[in-house]
Amino acid sequence: MPRSKHAPLDRSITSGSDFLQLNAADAPAGGLSDWLAQRLRQAVSDGRLAVGDRLPATRTLAEELRVSRGVVTEAYQRLIEDGHAVGRGRGGTVVVAAPVAAAATASAPARPAQGPPPGPVFTAEPGADVFDAVRAAPARIDLSPGTPDLASFPRAAWLRAERRVLGTLAAPGFGYGDPRGTPELRRAVAKWLARNRGLAVAPDEVLIVSGTAQTLGLLAQVLCRRGVRELAVEDPGSLGARQHLQYWGMRTPPVPVDAEGIRVRELRASGAPAVLVTPAHQFPTGVVLGGARRRELMRWAADGGLIVEDDYDAEHRYDRPPVPALRAMLPEHVCYAGSVSKLLAPALRTGWVVAPPGLHGALVDAKRFTDLGNSALPQLVLADLMETGELERRLRQLRKRHRARRDAMIRAVSTHLPGAAVRGAAAGLHLTITFDADFADTDLAAAALARGVKVQPLSWHRQGPGRPGLVLGYAASTATEIGEGVAVIGSVLG
């Protein structure tokens, strides 16, 4: 097959492309198409170009390389003839297969370049990357807590809202914005909190952040600068929250939790000037902070203490009336934090914090110098979903679905783990079960994972001693998966 003749390349000028870091000056004289085709084959072989990737338009790549369009067209044609790519008209040229040698290499067992193989996921002393390791661990059934039903993310509603936002957003809206968050989302959050949590909050009091995790990080930085280096936490309480606070230099003395919530007497005895609580649905026990205990905690705060209220799972309730937020009782001493991670998806990395007046400005400064504020476009889309009522419709749908899945988990525990005590069933996205026995719950979690079921050991979330147990999430699994997963745990216990 005759090859087209191409104009000689002027090597005195730059003739490179960001695409695969191609530089036509590296090509041998008279062999541009051969050189380009070979470079593309290599990229497919080593994985830089994956199956499904679309190659740049021939005209675009030719202009970047400063070669004739025929050079690129001919190189693409060779890949098509080899069976590595296919032309799809307006869809461009798409990679459809890797070279045979690459496929054989990929099928060979992978060996680490250096160092020992990864250690066990479930250890008595979990490291900083423990949740990354848990998420990466393969499992047939995932009963991890804290994960919503990601498969039900409202893609169509999100796309409709995104189109509305992009259709009306003026050019300045694509620039740097207010580090506090877009005015639209701050207004929408203020209305959301008023309707769903009974909080009277002005939009200017709302600070948009990247989830509750960032709230804790910003708050720890601000408090440390003011000489506050202790923030008490519930015990048991969230391992992840404790890790975030400790990373930023905060000590986290434990305060026991009982059937009424955090024990305020022990909080006073700890001497800690601040405390992190989950009063609406305590993690991981699921208890609600009782009325008398709430009043006692308010008296502690009025004496100069700071309450950090993580409104964890407050919207997800099934068998009990809503619990008022602590922020409504003593706003000048409560820093309120919420997010859409459990309502929409953690991937959005969107939450809010309403701080006491004495902390608000410092938190805004910390946010400004951390990242200049959250991405504006997702904020505007979320504001649209809130204002149109779409988010509340989703909440109603989720409550119905989650109630059915919770009921399935309770039935499964009753059948396969009859000796387990169940806690936290009235609300939230998880159950906690404890056993009246003496064994390491990390071993139980490891054995379940070996059989394809992912759970979390209760001991991870404790600083003091306690009964072994598991924290089981049900929001992201079907009733059938929940039943099978709990049955596996029962078989492990024998």
Solvent accessible surface area in square Angstrom, and as a share of the most:
residue,aa,sasa,rsa
1,M,174,0.78
2,P,127,0.80
3,R,116,0.42
4,S,62,0.40
5,K,200,0.85
6,H,57,0.25
7,A,76,0.59
8,P,130,0.82
9,L,32,0.16
10,D,76,0.39
11,R,114,0.42
12,S,100,0.65
13,I,71,0.36
14,T,112,0.65
15,S,1,0.01
16,G,29,0.28
17,S,12,0.08
18,D,126,0.65
19,F,42,0.18
20,L,27,0.14
21,Q,140,0.62
22,L,2,0.01
23,N,58,0.30
24,A,0,0.00
25,A,40,0.31
26,D,90,0.47
27,A,3,0.02
28,P,85,0.53
29,A,95,0.74
30,G,88,0.85
31,G,13,0.12
32,L,16,0.08
33,S,6,0.04
34,D,79,0.41
35,W,28,0.10
36,L,0,0.00
37,A,0,0.00
38,Q,84,0.38
39,R,54,0.20
40,L,0,0.00
41,R,63,0.23
42,Q,78,0.35
43,A,0,0.00
44,V,5,0.03
45,S,47,0.31
46,D,88,0.45
47,G,50,0.48
48,R,118,0.43
49,L,10,0.05
50,A,52,0.40
51,V,97,0.56
52,G,51,0.49
53,D,53,0.27
54,R,159,0.58
55,L,6,0.03
56,P,33,0.21
57,A,65,0.50
58,T,26,0.15
59,R,136,0.50
60,T,62,0.36
61,L,0,0.00
62,A,4,0.03
63,E,119,0.53
64,E,77,0.34
65,L,1,0.00
66,R,138,0.50
67,V,23,0.13
68,S,51,0.33
69,R,116,0.42
70,G,34,0.33
71,V,2,0.01
72,V,0,0.00
73,T,69,0.40
74,E,23,0.10
75,A,0,0.00
76,Y,7,0.03
77,Q,75,0.33
78,R,26,0.09
79,L,0,0.00
80,I,55,0.28
81,E,97,0.43
82,D,68,0.35
83,G,38,0.37
84,H,26,0.12
85,A,4,0.03
86,V,52,0.30
87,G,44,0.43
88,R,136,0.50
89,G,71,0.68
90,R,250,0.91
91,G,31,0.30
92,G,26,0.25
93,T,19,0.11
94,V,11,0.06
95,V,0,0.00
96,V,53,0.30
97,A,38,0.29
98,A,39,0.30
99,P,25,0.15
100,V,130,0.75
101,A,74,0.58
102,A,16,0.12
103,A,56,0.44
104,A,64,0.49
105,T,101,0.59
106,A,87,0.67
107,S,95,0.61
108,A,55,0.43
109,P,124,0.78
110,A,104,0.80
111,R,216,0.79
112,P,90,0.57
113,A,110,0.85
114,Q,158,0.70
115,G,55,0.53
116,P,119,0.75
117,P,103,0.65
118,P,131,0.83
119,G,58,0.56
120,P,106,0.67
121,V,34,0.20
122,F,13,0.06
123,T,50,0.29
124,A,83,0.65
125,E,151,0.68
126,P,29,0.18
127,G,39,0.38
128,A,100,0.78
129,D,92,0.47
130,V,6,0.03
131,F,42,0.17
132,D,83,0.43
133,A,39,0.30
134,V,6,0.03
135,R,170,0.62
136,A,83,0.64
137,A,13,0.10
138,P,120,0.76
139,A,39,0.30
140,R,149,0.54
141,I,4,0.02
142,D,61,0.32
143,L,0,0.00
144,S,14,0.09
145,P,13,0.08
146,G,22,0.21
147,T,43,0.25
148,P,1,0.01
149,D,10,0.05
150,L,84,0.42
151,A,96,0.74
152,S,29,0.19
153,F,42,0.17
154,P,23,0.15
155,R,169,0.62
156,A,62,0.48
157,A,7,0.05
158,W,29,0.10
159,L,88,0.44
160,R,110,0.40
161,A,0,0.00
162,E,58,0.26
163,R,151,0.55
164,R,109,0.40
165,V,15,0.09
166,L,87,0.43
167,G,66,0.63
168,T,118,0.69
169,L,42,0.21
170,A,65,0.51
171,A,83,0.64
172,P,112,0.71
173,G,28,0.27
174,F,121,0.50
175,G,45,0.43
176,Y,200,0.76
177,G,54,0.52
178,D,48,0.25
179,P,22,0.14
180,R,65,0.24
181,G,1,0.01
182,T,16,0.09
183,P,63,0.40
184,E,72,0.32
185,L,0,0.00
186,R,9,0.03
187,R,110,0.40
188,A,1,0.01
189,V,0,0.00
190,A,7,0.06
191,K,97,0.41
192,W,2,0.01
193,L,1,0.00
194,A,54,0.42
195,R,120,0.44
196,N,42,0.22
197,R,18,0.07
198,G,56,0.54
199,L,4,0.02
200,A,109,0.85
201,V,19,0.11
202,A,49,0.38
203,P,49,0.31
204,D,89,0.46
205,E,59,0.27
206,V,0,0.00
207,L,1,0.01
208,I,0,0.00
209,V,0,0.00
210,S,29,0.19
211,G,1,0.01
212,T,27,0.15
213,A,30,0.24
214,Q,33,0.14
215,T,2,0.01
216,L,5,0.03
217,G,4,0.04
218,L,2,0.01
219,L,0,0.00
220,A,0,0.00
221,Q,33,0.15
222,V,4,0.02
223,L,8,0.04
224,C,17,0.10
225,R,172,0.63
226,R,129,0.47
227,G,60,0.57
228,V,36,0.21
229,R,116,0.42
230,E,44,0.20
231,L,0,0.00
232,A,0,0.00
233,V,9,0.05
234,E,12,0.06
235,D,20,0.10
236,P,13,0.08
237,G,5,0.05
238,S,40,0.26
239,L,8,0.04
240,G,17,0.17
241,A,15,0.12
242,R,25,0.09
243,Q,37,0.17
244,H,78,0.35
245,L,0,0.00
246,Q,88,0.39
247,Y,170,0.65
248,W,103,0.36
249,G,40,0.39
250,M,5,0.02
251,R,138,0.50
252,T,10,0.06
253,P,29,0.18
254,P,62,0.39
255,V,0,0.00
256,P,47,0.29
257,V,20,0.11
258,D,44,0.23
259,A,83,0.64
260,E,86,0.38
261,G,2,0.02
262,I,1,0.00
263,R,89,0.32
264,V,1,0.01
265,R,194,0.71
266,E,62,0.28
267,L,0,0.00
268,R,107,0.39
269,A,89,0.69
270,S,45,0.29
271,G,59,0.57
272,A,5,0.04
273,P,57,0.36
274,A,1,0.01
275,V,0,0.00
276,L,13,0.06
277,V,1,0.00
278,T,11,0.06
279,P,3,0.02
280,A,3,0.03
281,H,0,0.00
282,Q,3,0.01
283,F,17,0.07
284,P,0,0.00
285,T,3,0.02
286,G,9,0.09
287,V,30,0.17
288,V,40,0.23
289,L,8,0.04
290,G,13,0.13
291,G,41,0.39
292,A,68,0.52
293,R,41,0.15
294,R,15,0.06
295,R,136,0.50
296,E,48,0.22
297,L,0,0.00
298,M,19,0.09
299,R,139,0.51
300,W,17,0.06
301,A,0,0.00
302,A,64,0.50
303,D,107,0.56
304,G,58,0.56
305,G,7,0.07
306,L,24,0.12
307,I,0,0.00
308,V,1,0.00
309,E,0,0.00
310,D,22,0.12
311,D,13,0.07
312,Y,36,0.14
313,D,5,0.03
314,A,8,0.06
315,E,27,0.12
316,H,0,0.00
317,R,61,0.22
318,Y,17,0.06
319,D,85,0.44
320,R,41,0.15
321,P,102,0.64
322,P,76,0.48
323,V,19,0.11
324,P,81,0.51
325,A,0,0.00
326,L,0,0.00
327,R,12,0.04
328,A,57,0.44
329,M,82,0.37
330,L,31,0.15
331,P,57,0.36
332,E,93,0.42
333,H,48,0.22
334,V,0,0.00
335,C,0,0.00
336,Y,4,0.02
337,A,0,0.00
338,G,8,0.08
339,S,27,0.18
340,V,1,0.00
341,S,10,0.07
342,K,44,0.19
343,L,4,0.02
344,L,1,0.00
345,A,9,0.07
346,P,45,0.28
347,A,90,0.70
348,L,37,0.18
349,R,100,0.36
350,T,6,0.03
351,G,0,0.00
352,W,4,0.01
353,V,2,0.01
354,V,0,0.00
355,A,6,0.04
356,P,7,0.04
357,P,107,0.67
358,G,54,0.52
359,L,13,0.07
360,H,37,0.17
361,G,43,0.41
362,A,28,0.21
363,L,2,0.01
364,V,11,0.06
365,D,65,0.34
366,A,9,0.07
367,K,0,0.00
368,R,80,0.29
369,F,164,0.68
370,T,73,0.42
371,D,58,0.30
372,L,101,0.50
373,G,16,0.15
374,N,25,0.13
375,S,75,0.49
376,A,26,0.20
377,L,64,0.32
378,P,43,0.27
379,Q,4,0.02
380,L,19,0.09
381,V,1,0.01
382,L,3,0.01
383,A,4,0.03
384,D,26,0.14
385,L,2,0.01
386,M,4,0.02
387,E,88,0.39
388,T,67,0.39
389,G,17,0.16
390,E,34,0.15
391,L,1,0.01
392,E,39,0.17
393,R,99,0.36
394,R,11,0.04
395,L,6,0.03
396,R,144,0.53
397,Q,109,0.48
398,L,2,0.01
399,R,65,0.24
400,K,162,0.69
401,R,80,0.29
402,H,0,0.00
403,R,96,0.35
404,A,60,0.46
405,R,36,0.13
406,R,14,0.05
407,D,45,0.23
408,A,7,0.06
409,M,0,0.00
410,I,59,0.30
411,R,148,0.54
412,A,8,0.06
413,V,3,0.01
414,S,75,0.49
415,T,95,0.55
416,H,75,0.33
417,L,7,0.04
418,P,108,0.68
419,G,65,0.62
420,A,17,0.13
421,A,48,0.38
422,V,58,0.33
423,R,107,0.39
424,G,15,0.14
425,A,28,0.22
426,A,36,0.28
427,A,1,0.01
428,G,0,0.00
429,L,2,0.01
430,H,1,0.00
431,L,0,0.00
432,T,0,0.00
433,I,0,0.00
434,T,5,0.03
435,F,14,0.06
436,D,117,0.61
437,A,55,0.43
438,D,148,0.77
439,F,66,0.27
440,A,49,0.38
441,D,3,0.02
442,T,13,0.08
443,D,97,0.50
444,L,7,0.03
445,A,0,0.00
446,A,41,0.32
447,A,35,0.27
448,A,0,0.00
449,L,30,0.15
450,A,91,0.71
451,R,131,0.48
452,G,15,0.14
453,V,0,0.00
454,K,11,0.05
455,V,0,0.00
456,Q,11,0.05
457,P,0,0.00
458,L,2,0.01
459,S,47,0.30
460,W,4,0.01
461,H,3,0.02
462,R,40,0.15
463,Q,73,0.32
464,G,29,0.28
465,P,141,0.89
466,G,51,0.49
467,R,134,0.49
468,P,15,0.09
469,G,0,0.00
470,L,0,0.00
471,V,0,0.00
472,L,0,0.00
473,G,4,0.04
474,Y,0,0.00
475,A,1,0.01
476,A,46,0.35
477,S,4,0.03
478,T,65,0.38
479,A,53,0.41
480,T,91,0.53
481,E,62,0.28
482,I,0,0.00
483,G,23,0.23
484,E,75,0.34
485,G,0,0.00
486,V,0,0.00
487,A,32,0.25
488,V,23,0.13
489,I,0,0.00
490,G,13,0.13
491,S,62,0.40
492,V,35,0.20
493,L,72,0.36
494,G,101,0.97
